[in-house]
Amino acid sequence: MTHLTSRQVLAIVTNYGVEQDELLVPVRHLRDHGAVVTVAAAQPGDVRTLVGDEKPGDTVQPDTTIDAVDTAGFDLLLVPGGTINADALRLRPEAVAAVAEFATSGRPVAAICHGPWAVVEAGHVSGATLTSYPSLATDVRNAGGTWVDEPVVRDDGAGFPLITSRTPGDLPAFLREIDAVLEG
């Protein structure tokens, strides 16, 4: 299965606290379908994933750091969740800038669980309908977005394709929408 050949995907994470399956399942899926996925971490060194925000998960070796990446060559930005990861990511100017670069250029952003916090922080939620982990609903509304409780939402209301999901249980629907956007 190589229907995503030549597609370039950038995944941004911090070095601790990303939800294991929200990073590894999409990365594996996209690579298995021919996409080139670059994992950019906040700092050099291993990425320690967590399962359910508490149990140690797999360790991932990132390809680069967020501040070293030129986002121009990428077709989609993946922002995995994990409460610790997402909260720290939205405080990193280079991560917020990456989200803004994708949004302002009209390229898709796919964010799951707490990942949409980075989109809120970048100021690109107004006019969009999205989902997330339920604790982000008020943040989304306060930023001018419409929050809904659905497995996956794909919306262009903020001027770029935004794909969002709630939890690792929604990964099949999330990946279907990512595939559809990348194939389009």
C-alpha positions in Angstrom: 0.0 0.0 0.0 1.8 3.1 -1.2 -1.1 5.5 -2.0 0.7 8.3 0.0 4.0 8.1 -1.8 5.8 11.4 -2.0 3.7 12.9 0.8 5.7 14.6 3.5 4.3 14.7 7.1 5.8 16.5 10.0 5.0 15.3 13.6 5.9 17.7 16.4 6.3 16.5 20.0 8.1 17.3 23.3 10.6 14.8 24.6 8.4 13.6 27.4 4.7 12.8 27.8 3.4 12.3 24.3 0.7 9.6 24.2 2.4 6.6 22.7 -0.4 5.5 20.3 -1.2 9.0 19.2 2.4 9.3 17.8 3.4 5.7 16.9 0.1 4.5 15.3 -0.1 7.4 12.8 3.6 7.4 12.1 3.5 3.6 11.4 0.3 3.9 9.3 1.6 6.8 7.2 5.0 5.2 6.6 3.3 1.9 5.7 1.3 3.8 3.1 4.4 5.4 1.5 4.5 8.8 3.3 7.8 10.2 4.6 7.2 11.1 8.2 9.7 13.4 10.1 9.4 13.4 13.9 10.6 16.7 15.3 11.1 16.9 19.0 11.4 20.0 21.2 15.1 19.1 22.1 17.7 16.7 20.8 17.5 13.2 22.4 14.9 10.5 22.9 11.2 11.0 23.1 9.7 9.2 26.1 6.1 8.3 25.4 3.4 7.5 28.0 0.4 5.3 27.9 -2.7 7.0 29.5 -0.6 9.9 30.7 1.0 7.8 33.4 2.5 4.5 32.3 5.9 4.4 30.6 5.6 3.8 26.9 8.1 3.2 24.1 11.1 5.4 23.5 11.3 7.1 20.1 14.4 8.5 18.4 13.3 11.8 16.7 14.6 12.8 13.3 15.3 16.4 14.2 14.2 19.2 16.4 11.3 21.5 15.9 13.4 24.7 15.7 15.6 23.0 13.0 12.8 22.1 10.6 11.8 24.1 7.6 8.1 23.5 7.4 7.8 24.6 3.8 8.3 21.2 2.3 5.7 19.3 4.3 2.1 18.4 3.3 0.6 17.9 6.7 1.4 18.6 10.4 0.6 16.0 13.0 0.2 17.1 16.6 -0.3 14.1 18.9 -1.7 14.5 22.4 -0.8 13.4 25.8 -1.6 16.0 28.4 2.0 16.6 29.4 3.2 16.8 25.8 0.5 19.1 24.6 0.6 21.4 27.5 4.4 21.8 27.1 4.2 22.0 23.3 1.9 25.0 23.3 4.4 26.9 25.5 7.2 26.4 22.9 7.3 29.3 20.4 8.8 27.2 17.7 5.9 24.6 18.0 3.3 27.4 17.9 5.0 28.9 14.9 5.0 25.6 13.1 1.2 25.3 13.6 0.7 28.9 12.4 2.9 28.3 9.3 0.8 25.4 8.2 -2.5 27.2 9.0 -1.6 30.5 7.2 -0.4 28.6 4.2 -3.6 26.6 3.9 -1.9 23.2 4.6 -3.6 20.6 6.8 -3.1 20.2 10.5 -4.2 16.9 12.2 -4.4 17.1 16.0 -5.6 14.5 18.4 -6.6 14.5 22.1 -4.9 17.4 23.8 -3.0 18.3 20.6 -5.5 21.0 19.5 -4.1 23.1 22.4 -1.3 24.1 20.0 -3.8 25.2 17.4 -5.7 27.2 20.0 -2.3 28.8 21.1 -1.4 29.6 17.5 -4.7 31.6 17.2 -6.1 29.4 14.3 -9.3 28.0 15.8 -11.7 30.9 15.2 -14.4 29.8 12.7 -13.5 26.1 12.9 -15.5 23.2 14.2 -13.3 20.7 16.0 -13.1 18.0 18.6 -10.5 17.1 21.2 -10.2 15.6 24.6 -13.3 17.0 26.4 -11.2 19.1 28.8 -10.3 21.4 25.9 -13.9 22.3 25.0 -13.9 25.6 26.9 -10.5 26.6 25.5 -11.7 25.9 22.0 -14.9 27.9 22.5 -13.0 30.8 24.1 -10.7 30.9 21.1 -13.7 31.3 18.7 -14.1 27.7 17.7 -17.1 25.3 17.9 -16.4 22.2 20.0 -18.2 19.0 19.3 -18.0 15.5 20.9 -17.4 13.3 17.8 -14.7 10.7 17.0 -13.3 12.8 14.2 -14.0 16.2 12.7 -12.6 17.5 9.4 -13.3 21.2 8.9 -12.0 24.1 6.8 -13.7 26.9 8.7 -10.5 28.5 9.9 -9.1 28.7 6.4 -7.1 25.4 6.3 -8.0 21.7 6.6 -8.1 20.9 10.3 -8.6 17.2 11.4 -9.2 16.6 15.0 -10.0 13.5 17.2 -10.6 12.9 20.9 -8.6 9.9 22.1 -6.5 6.9 20.9 -9.8 5.0 20.5 -10.6 7.4 17.6 -7.4 6.6 15.7 -9.0 4.6 12.9 -11.4 7.5 12.0 -8.6 10.0 12.5 -6.3 8.1 10.1 -9.1 7.8 7.5 -9.4 11.6 7.4 -5.7 12.1 7.3 -5.4 9.7 4.3 -8.3 11.5 2.6 -6.7 14.9 2.9 -3.3 13.7 1.8 -4.8 11.8 -1.2 -6.8 14.9 -2.2 
